[in-house]
Amino acid sequence: MRKAAAIPLSVLGLGIAGVGYASVIERNWFRLRRFDVPVLAPGQRPVRILQISDLHLTPRRRRLITWVRSLAALDPDLVVNTGDTLAHPDAVESYMYAVEPLLDRPGLFVYGSNDLYAPRPKNPARYLWRTSKGDSRQHVPNLPWTELGAAMREAGWLDMNNTTARLKVADLDVHVGGIHDSHIDRDRYDEIAGQAPVDADLRLGVMHSPEPRNMSRFAQDGYQLLLAGHTHGGQLCIPFYGALVTNCGIDRARVKGLSRHESSWLHVSAGLGTSPYAPARFACPPEATLLTLVPRRPVVPDDTSSRKVR
């Protein structure tokens, strides 16, 4: 009897240890991922884009705040925030302190649903068979998203929610198109639709949730690089298998990292935070990403057509 009882107790112990690891260790095990993206014309010098996403910040996340401040040492040429910055009514000041060392360089931002609507307790198992789209059931925003946007605009960062912009980033002339969050039906791609200017050195698309219908429209309009967040990389993953869910329309294989979508490059950030009501990550550490844009490989002409047939 004693031996039989020991098995469930050992399983319980492993479960407790796993929860402790996911909620205490990995949740605060911040990583910087790096990718080279070949989108520039031959001869152009590399340009660095720092992407941060999904902080879900509360004022007491001191380790996260300190780590974000340290990213200024990377000396990025452009900073892009792809949304879900807030998780508390008093978090705007904390966020602006976190990004303060980055505000002296160009920046862009879009909102996620959690910038508008405060998090609520939910059963996380629901994500196994459905997304959280429409779950807020809140019709009036109750987080200070307008204050958040005003603070970033005052610092010189561009609000890219359903709009386009042209800016100088290092040596590049950059055209940017951005949309609000499709997860709460605030995306309005029609307002930015149309061929992106071909004379721009870089055509950059920015969104919160990587919905394929919007990504395809960006690609068809000539955007070379698309940036998104929202997925948390699956947040709870299985080693050697990956994410169980994406919480949007994108497939599991592209839930985080650099990939292709039609003619465009796509980067989906696994993000830096979690909901206060699900403060755990497993096999998916929180992350920011440094994307180094480099020249495309020159096309080598195929001379086989000029060979004589003998």
C-alpha positions as semicolon CSV with decimal commas, in nm:
position;residue;x (nm);y (nm);z (nm)
1;M;0,000;0,000;0,000
2;R;0,279;0,239;0,086
3;K;0,452;0,173;-0,246
4;A;0,130;0,236;-0,439
5;A;0,071;0,563;-0,257
6;A;0,423;0,681;-0,337
7;I;0,356;0,690;-0,711
8;P;0,078;0,954;-0,701
9;L;0,277;1,158;-0,449
10;S;0,581;1,158;-0,678
11;V;0,365;1,268;-0,972
12;L;0,215;1,543;-0,756
13;G;0,565;1,653;-0,660
14;L;0,671;1,673;-1,023
15;G;0,359;1,873;-1,103
16;I;0,428;2,122;-0,825
17;A;0,790;2,154;-0,936
18;G;0,678;2,213;-1,296
19;V;0,434;2,484;-1,196
20;G;0,701;2,650;-0,982
21;Y;0,951;2,642;-1,268
22;A;0,701;2,779;-1,521
23;S;0,571;3,058;-1,299
24;V;0,888;3,166;-1,119
25;I;1,191;3,071;-1,326
26;E;1,100;3,057;-1,696
27;R;0,854;3,346;-1,674
28;N;1,145;3,567;-1,570
29;W;1,407;3,404;-1,794
30;F;1,417;3,680;-2,054
31;R;1,590;3,606;-2,383
32;L;1,708;3,808;-2,679
33;R;1,661;3,633;-3,012
34;R;1,854;3,745;-3,319
35;F;1,772;3,701;-3,687
36;D;1,925;3,828;-4,011
37;V;1,661;3,925;-4,266
38;P;1,777;3,964;-4,630
39;V;1,546;4,242;-4,749
40;L;1,781;4,529;-4,839
41;A;1,917;4,616;-5,180
42;P;2,276;4,512;-5,252
43;G;2,526;4,759;-5,113
44;Q;2,307;4,896;-4,832
45;R;2,448;4,874;-4,483
46;P;2,274;4,654;-4,224
47;V;2,002;4,811;-4,010
48;R;1,885;4,682;-3,670
49;I;1,519;4,664;-3,564
50;L;1,437;4,585;-3,202
51;Q;1,091;4,432;-3,161
52;I;0,921;4,419;-2,822
53;S;0,573;4,279;-2,773
54;D;0,315;4,154;-2,523
55;L;0,466;4,291;-2,204
56;H;0,127;4,274;-2,026
57;L;0,293;4,504;-1,779
58;T;0,199;4,561;-1,417
59;P;0,393;4,812;-1,203
60;R;0,551;4,537;-0,991
61;R;0,723;4,353;-1,279
62;R;1,055;4,508;-1,178
63;R;1,275;4,240;-1,338
64;L;1,098;4,282;-1,670
65;I;1,122;4,661;-1,652
66;T;1,495;4,647;-1,575
67;W;1,559;4,398;-1,856
68;V;1,375;4,610;-2,114
69;R;1,582;4,912;-2,010
70;S;1,898;4,710;-2,075
71;L;1,803;4,660;-2,442
72;A;1,923;5,012;-2,523
73;A;2,276;4,868;-2,516
74;L;2,193;4,693;-2,845
75;D;2,183;5,036;-3,012
76;P;1,891;4,957;-3,247
77;D;1,813;5,186;-3,539
78;L;1,437;5,138;-3,495
79;V;1,214;5,009;-3,213
80;V;0,878;4,844;-3,288
81;N;0,622;4,765;-3,018
82;T;0,359;4,523;-3,150
83;G;0,106;4,568;-2,870
84;D;-0,048;4,424;-2,553
85;T;0,173;4,651;-2,345
86;L;-0,058;4,699;-2,046
87;A;-0,216;4,472;-1,787
88;H;-0,288;4,726;-1,513
89;P;-0,442;5,077;-1,496
90;D;-0,124;5,217;-1,339
91;A;0,126;5,059;-1,580
92;V;0,177;5,345;-1,827
93;E;0,436;5,520;-1,613
94;S;0,618;5,192;-1,552
95;Y;0,624;5,116;-1,924
96;M;0,754;5,459;-2,018
97;Y;1,029;5,418;-1,759
98;A;1,113;5,077;-1,909
99;V;1,153;5,214;-2,264
100;E;1,302;5,549;-2,160
101;P;1,657;5,458;-2,279
102;L;1,511;5,365;-2,621
103;L;1,311;5,683;-2,681
104;D;1,597;5,874;-2,842
105;R;1,565;5,665;-3,160
106;P;1,281;5,614;-3,407
107;G;0,993;5,399;-3,281
108;L;0,657;5,259;-3,397
109;F;0,367;5,103;-3,211
110;V;0,030;4,938;-3,255
111;Y;-0,222;4,836;-2,991
112;G;-0,335;4,491;-2,883
113;S;-0,668;4,411;-2,720
114;N;-0,509;4,406;-2,376
115;D;-0,406;4,768;-2,410
116;L;-0,776;4,854;-2,405
117;Y;-0,939;4,587;-2,189
118;A;-0,817;4,478;-1,846
119;P;-0,737;4,107;-1,807
120;R;-0,993;3,880;-1,643
121;P;-0,969;3,533;-1,491
122;K;-1,025;3,270;-1,760
123;N;-0,994;2,895;-1,791
124;P;-0,673;2,857;-1,997
125;A;-0,783;2,511;-2,116
126;R;-1,036;2,683;-2,343
127;Y;-0,753;2,782;-2,577
128;L;-0,713;2,415;-2,672
129;W;-1,031;2,425;-2,882
130;R;-1,091;2,795;-2,952
131;T;-0,920;3,135;-2,958
132;S;-0,985;3,415;-2,711
133;K;-1,136;3,636;-2,983
134;G;-1,445;3,806;-2,842
135;D;-1,378;3,686;-2,487
136;S;-1,344;4,028;-2,328
137;R;-1,720;4,096;-2,334
138;Q;-1,623;4,453;-2,251
139;H;-1,750;4,724;-2,480
140;V;-1,593;5,027;-2,313
141;P;-1,212;5,023;-2,278
142;N;-1,106;5,024;-1,914
143;L;-0,729;5,056;-1,946
144;P;-0,550;5,388;-2,018
145;W;-0,468;5,309;-2,381
146;T;-0,512;5,670;-2,493
147;E;-0,265;5,781;-2,224
148;L;-0,025;5,510;-2,337
149;G;-0,046;5,624;-2,699
150;A;-0,012;5,991;-2,608
151;A;0,303;5,920;-2,405
152;M;0,468;5,733;-2,692
153;R;0,366;5,994;-2,950
154;E;0,499;6,272;-2,729
155;A;0,830;6,085;-2,716
156;G;0,838;6,081;-3,096
157;W;0,720;5,728;-3,171
158;L;0,466;5,686;-3,450
159;D;0,115;5,552;-3,390
160;M;0,064;5,298;-3,670
161;N;-0,292;5,185;-3,594
162;N;-0,471;5,175;-3,932
163;T;-0,238;5,422;-4,097
164;T;0,079;5,458;-4,303
165;A;0,393;5,665;-4,253
166;R;0,728;5,740;-4,412
167;L;1,037;5,782;-4,198
168;K;1,414;5,780;-4,206
169;V;1,583;5,488;-4,029
170;A;1,963;5,507;-4,041
171;D;2,035;5,526;-4,417
172;L;1,697;5,384;-4,518
173;D;1,385;5,552;-4,650
174;V;1,115;5,335;-4,486
175;H;0,746;5,311;-4,569
176;V;0,536;5,162;-4,288
177;G;0,180;5,035;-4,294
178;G;0,013;4,935;-3,969
179;I;-0,321;4,805;-3,846
180;H;-0,503;4,790;-3,513
181;D;-0,579;4,456;-3,348
182;S;-0,786;4,210;-3,552
183;H;-0,857;4,013;-3,233
184;I;-1,109;4,280;-3,133
185;D;-1,214;4,368;-3,488
186;R;-1,041;4,706;-3,489
187;D;-0,822;4,629;-3,787
188;R;-0,909;4,838;-4,094
189;Y;-0,677;4,725;-4,369
190;D;-0,890;4,900;-4,631
191;E;-0,772;5,232;-4,485
192;I;-0,411;5,154;-4,579
193;A;-0,473;4,931;-4,882
194;G;-0,282;4,987;-5,202
195;Q;0,059;4,916;-5,345
196;A;0,334;5,023;-5,108
197;P;0,569;5,273;-5,277
198;V;0,837;5,088;-5,468
199;D;1,084;5,374;-5,427
200;A;1,110;5,307;-5,051
201;D;1,422;5,122;-4,937
202;L;1,207;4,911;-4,703
203;R;0,834;4,842;-4,690
204;L;0,742;4,735;-4,337
205;G;0,404;4,603;-4,218
206;V;0,313;4,609;-3,847
207;M;0,023;4,439;-3,667
208;H;-0,055;4,279;-3,332
209;S;-0,225;3,952;-3,422
210;P;-0,079;3,760;-3,720
211;E;-0,400;3,681;-3,903
212;P;-0,331;3,526;-4,246
213;R;-0,598;3,736;-4,421
214;N;-0,417;4,056;-4,323
215;M;-0,070;3,914;-4,381
216;S;-0,171;3,817;-4,734
217;R;-0,293;4,168;-4,806
218;F;0,034;4,315;-4,680
219;A;0,228;4,072;-4,901
220;Q;0,013;4,147;-5,207
221;D;0,068;4,520;-5,153
222;G;0,444;4,472;-5,167
223;Y;0,546;4,484;-4,798
224;Q;0,876;4,304;-4,757
225;L;0,881;4,246;-4,381
226;L;0,584;4,190;-4,148
227;L;0,604;4,212;-3,767
228;A;0,346;4,073;-3,524
229;G;0,307;3,945;-3,168
230;H;0,002;3,819;-2,978
231;T;0,071;3,443;-2,981
232;H;0,310;3,431;-2,681
233;G;0,480;3,160;-2,885
234;G;0,213;2,925;-2,753
235;Q;0,318;3,019;-2,395
236;L;0,294;2,657;-2,275
237;C;0,474;2,429;-2,518
238;I;0,574;2,064;-2,526
239;P;0,946;1,995;-2,579
240;F;1,019;1,848;-2,925
241;Y;0,658;1,919;-3,028
242;G;0,612;2,291;-2,985
243;A;0,308;2,508;-2,927
244;L;-0,030;2,352;-2,859
245;V;-0,222;2,661;-2,973
246;T;-0,163;2,993;-3,148
247;N;-0,476;3,183;-3,033
248;C;-0,526;3,317;-3,386
249;G;-0,542;3,202;-3,746
250;I;-0,171;3,138;-3,798
251;D;-0,044;2,779;-3,802
252;R;0,158;2,631;-3,514
253;A;0,476;2,607;-3,721
254;R;0,495;2,988;-3,742
255;V;0,375;3,069;-3,391
256;K;0,706;3,246;-3,322
257;G;1,026;3,337;-3,502
258;L;1,116;3,423;-3,859
259;S;0,938;3,259;-4,152
260;R;0,790;3,340;-4,490
261;H;0,437;3,444;-4,580
262;E;0,394;3,442;-4,954
263;S;0,644;3,699;-5,088
264;S;0,710;3,860;-4,747
265;W;0,927;3,782;-4,451
266;L;0,727;3,742;-4,129
267;H;0,849;3,769;-3,772
268;V;0,617;3,674;-3,487
269;S;0,742;3,762;-3,140
270;A;0,674;3,524;-2,852
271;G;0,654;3,834;-2,632
272;L;0,782;3,926;-2,290
273;G;0,487;3,882;-2,055
274;T;0,184;3,683;-1,956
275;S;-0,162;3,761;-1,829
276;P;-0,156;3,823;-1,452
277;Y;-0,412;3,540;-1,431
278;A;-0,190;3,291;-1,615
279;P;0,161;3,385;-1,496
280;A;0,351;3,090;-1,638
281;R;0,558;2,990;-1,939
282;F;0,689;2,647;-2,022
283;A;0,936;2,559;-2,300
284;C;0,877;2,910;-2,438
285;P;1,085;3,173;-2,256
286;P;0,983;3,540;-2,281
287;E;1,173;3,723;-2,550
288;A;1,255;4,037;-2,741
289;T;1,408;4,019;-3,089
290;L;1,685;4,202;-3,270
291;L;1,627;4,178;-3,644
292;T;1,929;4,276;-3,852
293;L;1,824;4,371;-4,203
294;V;2,092;4,277;-4,454
295;P;2,121;4,294;-4,835
296;R;1,952;4,032;-5,046
297;R;2,176;3,793;-5,231
298;P;2,225;3,910;-5,589
299;V;2,046;3,705;-5,849
300;V;2,294;3,504;-6,057
301;P;2,181;3,485;-6,418
302;D;2,116;3,138;-6,550
303;D;2,332;3,104;-6,860
304;T;2,208;2,761;-6,957
305;S;1,976;2,912;-7,219
306;S;2,274;3,048;-7,410
307;R;2,450;2,713;-7,433
308;K;2,445;2,548;-7,772
309;V;2,274;2,217;-7,802
310;R;2,511;1,966;-7,948
